[in-house]
């Protein structure tokens, strides 16, 4: 038996295609949840599906994505602002 058999199977076109489809579906769930909280559209526009060695990942290119998703201190408002927690929609 090959010690790298799992890596070989994971890299097969059919497997990668299924993983990409799943990632795209999960990205759509993130976008749907984020749409409920849209102000500028930058969070949704920043959503990308990127291939890596083991499959696909949903990333956000918006430089403020972490603050928008998880919340944080807002200097202008002088208070903590809740996040939209849209990225978590990719988990279920």
ChimeraX commands (.cxc) that place a marker at each C-alpha (Angstrom):
marker #1 position 0.00,0.00,0.00 radius 0.5
marker #1 position 1.23,3.50,-0.83 radius 0.5
marker #1 position 1.84,5.73,2.20 radius 0.5
marker #1 position 0.67,8.74,0.15 radius 0.5
marker #1 position -2.50,7.09,-1.16 radius 0.5
marker #1 position -4.77,9.57,0.66 radius 0.5
marker #1 position -2.97,12.51,-0.98 radius 0.5
marker #1 position -3.18,10.86,-4.40 radius 0.5
marker #1 position -6.92,10.25,-4.03 radius 0.5
marker #1 position -7.53,13.75,-2.65 radius 0.5
marker #1 position -5.91,15.25,-5.72 radius 0.5
marker #1 position -8.00,13.36,-8.28 radius 0.5
marker #1 position -10.03,15.64,-10.58 radius 0.5
marker #1 position -13.36,14.19,-9.45 radius 0.5
marker #1 position -12.53,14.72,-5.80 radius 0.5
marker #1 position -11.27,18.25,-6.38 radius 0.5
marker #1 position -14.39,19.03,-8.43 radius 0.5
marker #1 position -16.64,17.86,-5.61 radius 0.5
marker #1 position -14.66,19.90,-3.09 radius 0.5
marker #1 position -14.88,23.02,-5.25 radius 0.5
marker #1 position -18.64,22.60,-5.67 radius 0.5
marker #1 position -19.04,22.26,-1.90 radius 0.5
marker #1 position -16.89,25.35,-1.29 radius 0.5
marker #1 position -18.94,27.39,-3.79 radius 0.5
marker #1 position -22.19,26.32,-2.10 radius 0.5
marker #1 position -20.82,27.29,1.31 radius 0.5
marker #1 position -19.62,30.63,-0.08 radius 0.5
marker #1 position -23.18,31.28,-1.26 radius 0.5
marker #1 position -24.43,30.70,2.31 radius 0.5
marker #1 position -21.89,33.22,3.63 radius 0.5
marker #1 position -22.97,35.78,1.01 radius 0.5
marker #1 position -26.65,35.24,1.84 radius 0.5
marker #1 position -26.05,35.85,5.54 radius 0.5
marker #1 position -23.83,38.87,4.83 radius 0.5
marker #1 position -26.51,40.33,2.54 radius 0.5
marker #1 position -28.67,40.88,5.61 radius 0.5
marker #1 position -26.09,43.35,6.93 radius 0.5
marker #1 position -24.82,45.02,3.77 radius 0.5
marker #1 position -23.64,48.63,3.80 radius 0.5
marker #1 position -20.95,48.90,1.16 radius 0.5
marker #1 position -20.90,45.47,-0.48 radius 0.5
marker #1 position -17.17,45.11,0.10 radius 0.5
marker #1 position -17.56,42.11,2.40 radius 0.5
marker #1 position -19.52,40.11,-0.20 radius 0.5
marker #1 position -17.31,41.31,-3.07 radius 0.5
marker #1 position -14.28,40.11,-1.09 radius 0.5
marker #1 position -15.52,36.51,-0.87 radius 0.5
marker #1 position -13.39,34.14,-2.96 radius 0.5
marker #1 position -12.93,30.39,-3.27 radius 0.5
marker #1 position -9.23,29.55,-3.58 radius 0.5
marker #1 position -7.65,26.20,-4.35 radius 0.5
marker #1 position -4.86,24.94,-2.14 radius 0.5
marker #1 position -3.01,21.63,-1.94 radius 0.5
marker #1 position -5.72,19.82,0.02 radius 0.5
marker #1 position -8.88,21.29,-1.48 radius 0.5
marker #1 position -10.55,24.69,-1.45 radius 0.5
marker #1 position -10.94,27.47,1.07 radius 0.5
marker #1 position -13.38,30.34,1.35 radius 0.5
marker #1 position -11.46,33.55,2.01 radius 0.5
marker #1 position -12.37,37.22,2.19 radius 0.5
marker #1 position -10.15,39.82,0.56 radius 0.5
marker #1 position -11.91,42.76,2.24 radius 0.5
marker #1 position -9.25,44.27,4.54 radius 0.5
marker #1 position -11.93,44.84,7.19 radius 0.5
marker #1 position -13.47,41.35,6.87 radius 0.5
marker #1 position -12.37,40.18,10.32 radius 0.5
marker #1 position -13.78,43.29,12.02 radius 0.5
marker #1 position -17.03,43.05,10.09 radius 0.5
marker #1 position -17.41,39.34,10.74 radius 0.5
marker #1 position -16.41,39.14,14.42 radius 0.5
marker #1 position -16.96,42.70,15.55 radius 0.5
marker #1 position -14.68,44.89,17.59 radius 0.5
marker #1 position -14.13,48.37,18.94 radius 0.5
marker #1 position -15.39,51.17,16.69 radius 0.5
marker #1 position -13.42,54.36,17.33 radius 0.5
marker #1 position -15.94,56.65,15.62 radius 0.5
marker #1 position -18.86,55.22,17.59 radius 0.5
marker #1 position -16.84,54.94,20.78 radius 0.5
marker #1 position -18.25,51.49,21.51 radius 0.5
marker #1 position -18.04,47.81,20.70 radius 0.5
marker #1 position -19.83,46.84,17.49 radius 0.5
marker #1 position -21.18,43.33,17.04 radius 0.5
marker #1 position -19.99,41.32,14.07 radius 0.5
marker #1 position -22.26,39.83,11.43 radius 0.5
marker #1 position -20.83,36.30,11.86 radius 0.5
marker #1 position -21.40,35.51,8.18 radius 0.5
marker #1 position -18.28,33.35,7.71 radius 0.5
marker #1 position -19.66,30.90,10.24 radius 0.5
marker #1 position -22.48,30.14,7.77 radius 0.5
marker #1 position -19.89,28.13,5.79 radius 0.5
marker #1 position -19.60,25.70,8.70 radius 0.5
marker #1 position -23.14,24.32,8.59 radius 0.5
marker link #1:1,2 radius 0.2
marker link #1:2,3 radius 0.2
marker link #1:3,4 radius 0.2
marker link #1:4,5 radius 0.2
marker link #1:5,6 radius 0.2
marker link #1:6,7 radius 0.2
marker link #1:7,8 radius 0.2
marker link #1:8,9 radius 0.2
marker link #1:9,10 radius 0.2
marker link #1:10,11 radius 0.2
marker link #1:11,12 radius 0.2
marker link #1:12,13 radius 0.2
marker link #1:13,14 radius 0.2
marker link #1:14,15 radius 0.2
marker link #1:15,16 radius 0.2
marker link #1:16,17 radius 0.2
marker link #1:17,18 radius 0.2
marker link #1:18,19 radius 0.2
marker link #1:19,20 radius 0.2
marker link #1:20,21 radius 0.2
marker link #1:21,22 radius 0.2
marker link #1:22,23 radius 0.2
marker link #1:23,24 radius 0.2
marker link #1:24,25 radius 0.2
marker link #1:25,26 radius 0.2
marker link #1:26,27 radius 0.2
marker link #1:27,28 radius 0.2
marker link #1:28,29 radius 0.2
marker link #1:29,30 radius 0.2
marker link #1:30,31 radius 0.2
marker link #1:31,32 radius 0.2
marker link #1:32,33 radius 0.2
marker link #1:33,34 radius 0.2
marker link #1:34,35 radius 0.2
marker link #1:35,36 radius 0.2
marker link #1:36,37 radius 0.2
marker link #1:37,38 radius 0.2
marker link #1:38,39 radius 0.2
marker link #1:39,40 radius 0.2
marker link #1:40,41 radius 0.2
marker link #1:41,42 radius 0.2
marker link #1:42,43 radius 0.2
marker link #1:43,44 radius 0.2
marker link #1:44,45 radius 0.2
marker link #1:45,46 radius 0.2
marker link #1:46,47 radius 0.2
marker link #1:47,48 radius 0.2
marker link #1:48,49 radius 0.2
marker link #1:49,50 radius 0.2
marker link #1:50,51 radius 0.2
marker link #1:51,52 radius 0.2
marker link #1:52,53 radius 0.2
marker link #1:53,54 radius 0.2
marker link #1:54,55 radius 0.2
marker link #1:55,56 radius 0.2
marker link #1:56,57 radius 0.2
marker link #1:57,58 radius 0.2
marker link #1:58,59 radius 0.2
marker link #1:59,60 radius 0.2
marker link #1:60,61 radius 0.2
marker link #1:61,62 radius 0.2
marker link #1:62,63 radius 0.2
marker link #1:63,64 radius 0.2
marker link #1:64,65 radius 0.2
marker link #1:65,66 radius 0.2
marker link #1:66,67 radius 0.2
marker link #1:67,68 radius 0.2
marker link #1:68,69 radius 0.2
marker link #1:69,70 radius 0.2
marker link #1:70,71 radius 0.2
marker link #1:71,72 radius 0.2
marker link #1:72,73 radius 0.2
marker link #1:73,74 radius 0.2
marker link #1:74,75 radius 0.2
marker link #1:75,76 radius 0.2
marker link #1:76,77 radius 0.2
marker link #1:77,78 radius 0.2
marker link #1:78,79 radius 0.2
marker link #1:79,80 radius 0.2
marker link #1:80,81 radius 0.2
marker link #1:81,82 radius 0.2
marker link #1:82,83 radius 0.2
marker link #1:83,84 radius 0.2
marker link #1:84,85 radius 0.2
marker link #1:85,86 radius 0.2
marker link #1:86,87 radius 0.2
marker link #1:87,88 radius 0.2
marker link #1:88,89 radius 0.2
marker link #1:89,90 radius 0.2
marker link #1:90,91 radius 0.2
marker link #1:91,92 radius 0.2
view
